[in-house]
Amino acid sequence: MQPERLAQHCAEAGFIEKAVGYCLKAGQQAIARGTMTEAVAQLRKGLDILAGLPDGAARQQQELDLQIALGHALDTTKGLAALEAGEAYARARRLCEQLNRPVQLGLVLYGQFLFRIVRGELEEAEHHAEEMRHLGEARNDTMWKCFGSQLSGNICFYLGKLTDVRAYLENALSLWDPTHRAFAPTAEDPYVGAMFHLSRTLLCLGHLDEARLRRDEALAAQQKTSTAA
């Protein structure tokens, strides 16, 4: 119930791996409570303690878990465009590649996409969305195919590629499953966001009736989600 205290005791006793594990758990619990400043402190403490371990796959895996959680916490405390968040995701990306962790790579790519798009680095954001689509295709993973298509649609909207936007978002919606919501790193509902961007795109393309229909579907989905919450 108090992993931060267990982390301190383990660190003092020299049980470094256990101490880092408890720091990660404390950070994750803080994220779940919405106390993001506390989460950042616990996760950074874990990284500091981790420095006492020799390099190797076990240490790298613990660091990867910490960096992904830290990136998420920093998105909230510092902002999606904060350099600290970008650095956390960049380090996590290198660790994913070293350890061959494709499942965690999806979360990292999502974080890197958000970092780039909020900073206005649209070409880089488009590249990360493409990488996510390729990840989903390589693993035949419906969720990452869905998120990859959604993010590709979102970035293409801001790049003015409206025909591509429609194709990507319609594909994302065809792949959507409500269980995907648990993996989205932001408070925005991915399904509602895709419907919203598709509605705006259809409006720009001159399909007014379809745009109105998608808008109404997005509003209904948002109301349903809010009621359930």
C-alpha positions as CSV (number, residue, x, y, z in Angstrom):
1,M,0.0,0.0,0.0
2,Q,3.0,2.3,0.5
3,P,5.5,1.4,-2.2
4,E,7.5,4.6,-1.8
5,R,8.4,3.6,1.8
6,L,9.3,0.1,0.7
7,A,11.5,1.6,-2.0
8,Q,13.3,3.7,0.6
9,H,13.9,0.7,2.9
10,C,15.1,-1.5,0.0
11,A,17.4,1.1,-1.2
12,E,18.9,1.6,2.3
13,A,19.3,-2.2,2.6
14,G,21.0,-2.4,-0.8
15,F,18.2,-4.2,-2.6
16,I,18.5,-2.0,-5.7
17,E,16.3,-3.9,-8.1
18,K,13.4,-4.2,-5.6
19,A,13.8,-0.5,-4.7
20,V,13.5,0.5,-8.3
21,G,10.5,-1.8,-8.7
22,Y,8.7,-0.1,-5.8
23,C,9.6,3.4,-7.2
24,L,7.9,2.4,-10.4
25,K,4.9,1.1,-8.6
26,A,4.7,4.3,-6.5
27,G,4.9,6.4,-9.7
28,Q,2.2,4.3,-11.4
29,Q,-0.1,4.6,-8.4
30,A,0.4,8.4,-8.3
31,I,-0.4,8.6,-12.1
32,A,-3.6,6.6,-11.4
33,R,-4.5,9.1,-8.6
34,G,-3.7,12.0,-10.9
35,T,-1.0,13.3,-8.6
36,M,1.5,13.7,-11.4
37,T,4.1,15.8,-9.6
38,E,4.5,13.0,-7.0
39,A,4.7,10.5,-9.9
40,V,7.5,12.4,-11.5
41,A,9.4,12.6,-8.2
42,Q,9.0,8.8,-7.6
43,L,10.0,7.8,-11.1
44,R,13.0,10.1,-11.2
45,K,14.0,8.6,-7.8
46,G,13.8,5.2,-9.4
47,L,16.1,6.3,-12.2
48,D,18.6,7.7,-9.7
49,I,18.6,4.4,-7.7
50,L,18.9,2.4,-10.9
51,A,22.2,4.0,-11.7
52,G,23.7,1.8,-8.9
53,L,23.1,-1.4,-11.0
54,P,25.5,-2.7,-13.7
55,D,24.3,-2.3,-17.2
56,G,22.4,-5.2,-18.7
57,A,19.0,-6.4,-20.0
58,A,17.4,-6.4,-16.6
59,R,18.5,-2.9,-15.8
60,Q,17.5,-1.7,-19.3
61,Q,14.0,-3.2,-18.9
62,Q,13.5,-1.4,-15.6
63,E,14.7,1.8,-17.1
64,L,12.4,1.4,-20.0
65,D,9.4,1.0,-17.7
66,L,10.4,4.0,-15.7
67,Q,11.0,6.2,-18.8
68,I,7.6,5.4,-20.4
69,A,5.8,6.2,-17.1
70,L,7.9,9.4,-16.7
71,G,7.1,10.6,-20.2
72,H,3.4,10.2,-19.4
73,A,3.7,12.1,-16.1
74,L,5.8,14.8,-17.7
75,D,3.2,15.3,-20.4
76,T,0.8,16.4,-17.7
77,T,3.2,18.4,-15.4
78,K,5.3,20.0,-18.0
79,G,3.2,19.9,-21.2
80,L,3.2,17.7,-24.3
81,A,5.8,19.8,-25.9
82,A,8.2,19.9,-22.9
83,L,11.8,18.9,-23.8
84,E,12.0,16.7,-20.7
85,A,9.1,14.6,-22.0
86,G,10.7,14.4,-25.4
87,E,13.9,13.2,-23.9
88,A,12.1,10.5,-21.8
89,Y,10.4,9.1,-24.9
90,A,13.6,9.3,-27.0
91,R,15.5,7.3,-24.3
92,A,12.6,4.8,-24.1
93,R,12.7,4.5,-27.9
94,R,16.4,3.5,-27.8
95,L,15.7,1.0,-25.0
96,C,12.8,-0.6,-26.9
97,E,15.1,-1.1,-29.9
98,Q,17.9,-2.5,-27.8
99,L,15.6,-4.9,-26.0
100,N,13.3,-5.7,-28.9
101,R,10.1,-4.6,-27.1
102,P,7.6,-3.9,-29.9
103,V,4.5,-3.8,-27.6
104,Q,6.1,-1.0,-25.5
105,L,7.3,0.7,-28.7
106,G,3.7,1.5,-29.6
107,L,3.3,3.5,-26.4
108,V,6.6,5.3,-27.0
109,L,5.7,6.2,-30.6
110,Y,2.4,7.6,-29.4
111,G,4.3,9.8,-26.9
112,Q,6.8,10.9,-29.6
113,F,3.9,11.8,-31.9
114,L,2.2,14.0,-29.3
115,F,5.5,15.7,-28.6
116,R,6.2,16.5,-32.2
117,I,2.7,17.6,-33.2
118,V,2.2,20.0,-30.3
119,R,5.6,21.5,-31.1
120,G,4.5,22.0,-34.7
121,E,7.0,19.6,-36.0
122,L,4.4,18.1,-38.4
123,E,6.7,16.1,-40.7
124,E,8.3,14.4,-37.8
125,A,4.9,13.7,-36.3
126,E,3.7,12.2,-39.6
127,H,6.8,9.9,-39.6
128,H,5.9,8.6,-36.1
129,A,2.4,7.9,-37.1
130,E,3.7,6.0,-40.1
131,E,6.0,4.0,-37.8
132,M,3.0,3.1,-35.7
133,R,1.1,1.9,-38.7
134,H,4.0,-0.3,-39.8
135,L,4.3,-1.6,-36.2
136,G,0.7,-2.7,-36.3
137,E,1.1,-4.3,-39.7
138,A,4.3,-6.1,-38.8
139,R,2.7,-7.6,-35.7
140,N,-0.8,-7.9,-37.2
141,D,-1.9,-5.9,-34.1
142,T,-5.4,-4.4,-34.7
143,M,-4.9,-1.8,-31.9
144,W,-1.7,-0.3,-33.3
145,K,-3.1,-0.4,-36.8
146,C,-6.1,1.5,-35.5
147,F,-4.0,4.1,-33.6
148,G,-1.5,4.4,-36.4
149,S,-4.3,5.2,-38.9
150,Q,-5.9,7.6,-36.5
151,L,-2.7,9.6,-35.9
152,S,-1.9,9.5,-39.6
153,G,-5.4,11.0,-40.2
154,N,-5.0,13.6,-37.6
155,I,-1.6,14.8,-38.8
156,C,-2.7,14.8,-42.5
157,F,-5.5,17.1,-41.5
158,Y,-3.0,19.7,-40.3
159,L,-0.9,19.1,-43.4
160,G,-3.9,19.8,-45.7
161,K,-4.0,16.2,-47.1
162,L,-7.7,16.0,-46.8
163,T,-8.3,12.9,-49.1
164,D,-5.7,11.0,-47.0
165,V,-7.3,12.1,-43.8
166,R,-10.6,10.6,-44.8
167,A,-9.0,7.3,-45.9
168,Y,-7.0,7.0,-42.7
169,L,-9.7,7.9,-40.3
170,E,-12.4,5.7,-41.9
171,N,-9.9,2.8,-41.7
172,A,-9.2,3.7,-38.0
173,L,-12.9,3.7,-37.2
174,S,-13.3,0.3,-39.0
175,L,-10.7,-1.1,-36.7
176,W,-11.9,0.5,-33.5
177,D,-12.6,-1.5,-30.3
178,P,-13.6,0.0,-27.0
179,T,-10.8,-1.8,-25.2
180,H,-8.3,0.4,-27.0
181,R,-9.3,3.3,-24.8
182,A,-7.3,1.9,-21.9
183,F,-4.1,2.3,-23.9
184,A,-4.6,5.9,-25.0
185,P,-2.1,8.2,-23.2
186,T,-4.2,11.3,-23.1
187,A,-7.7,12.1,-21.7
188,E,-9.1,12.6,-25.2
189,D,-11.2,9.7,-26.3
190,P,-9.6,8.3,-29.5
191,Y,-12.9,7.3,-31.0
192,V,-14.5,10.7,-30.5
193,G,-11.3,12.4,-31.7
194,A,-11.3,10.4,-34.9
195,M,-15.0,11.2,-35.5
196,F,-14.4,14.9,-34.8
197,H,-11.5,15.1,-37.3
198,L,-13.4,13.1,-39.9
199,S,-16.4,15.4,-39.6
200,R,-14.2,18.5,-40.1
201,T,-12.5,16.9,-43.1
202,L,-15.8,15.9,-44.7
203,L,-17.0,19.5,-44.2
204,C,-13.9,20.8,-45.9
205,L,-14.4,18.4,-48.8
206,G,-17.9,19.6,-49.3
207,H,-19.8,16.6,-48.0
208,L,-22.0,18.5,-45.6
209,D,-24.6,15.8,-44.8
210,E,-21.9,13.2,-44.0
211,A,-20.0,15.8,-42.0
212,R,-23.1,16.5,-39.9
213,L,-23.8,12.8,-39.4
214,R,-20.2,12.2,-38.1
215,R,-20.5,15.2,-35.9
216,D,-23.7,13.9,-34.3
217,E,-22.2,10.5,-33.9
218,A,-19.2,12.0,-32.1
219,L,-21.4,14.0,-29.8
220,A,-23.5,10.9,-29.0
221,A,-20.3,8.9,-28.3
222,Q,-18.9,11.6,-26.0
223,Q,-22.1,11.9,-24.1
224,K,-22.3,8.1,-23.6
225,T,-18.7,8.0,-22.5
226,S,-19.2,10.9,-20.0
227,T,-22.3,9.3,-18.6
228,A,-20.5,6.0,-18.1
229,A,-17.6,7.7,-16.4
